[in-house]
Amino acid sequence: MKHTHTVLVLVWILLMGLGTGAAFGQTAGSAHGLTPAAAAAMSAPTVTILTAATGAVIRSLGAGNASLDLGSVSYYRGTSAPGENSQKNLGALVITTRFGLKVDCPASSSQVSVKVSRTDSAASHNISIDGIPLGSVAQILVQSMPCGSMAEHRMDVEVPTSTPAGSIGSTVAFVATLQR
């Protein structure tokens, strides 16, 4: 039996604001003619997913999201894209790659924490990042990192051999929160 899968993991990046400008010592309401929502969006950290030197290629899909295409994968022939590895486990194939995570912050901030979750309910495959199994509940990926820095992470996608041949995809959300 030949199992070939095309694995497409969509990495959607969510931004999390801290509320209005009042969180940064400004008065609540309009900050320099901006609405409170616009002021909060300007003060929110931005998360960018980048291609790691030894990872699969990341495709930008516009502001706030990116796609990681792991290409065609076969239990018997392994992976077909550069920057990824595969390992046969009993009853499953695990595809591994690396990616970069960069968080940029407002000038007044210096540290963020980053949480990660899976926003789909696909039970056909498991995803973990740095050994953390992803589910619908956000978990801490990075306790604290300096704003403007990039950290490299490992992603594992475990596809059971019982999964029918064809494309699979998932959405992963990263949320950066400014630390006080």
Secondary structure, DSSP 8 states (H G I E B T S, - for coil): ---EEEEEEEEEE-----SSGGGGT--SS-BTTB-HHHHHHHHS-EEEEEE-TTS--EEE-STTEEEEEEEEEETTTEE-STTEEEEEETTEEEEEEEEEEEEE--TT--EEEEEEEE-S---S-EEEETTEE--SS-EEEEEEEETT-EEEEEEEEEEETTS-SEEEEEEEEEEEEE--
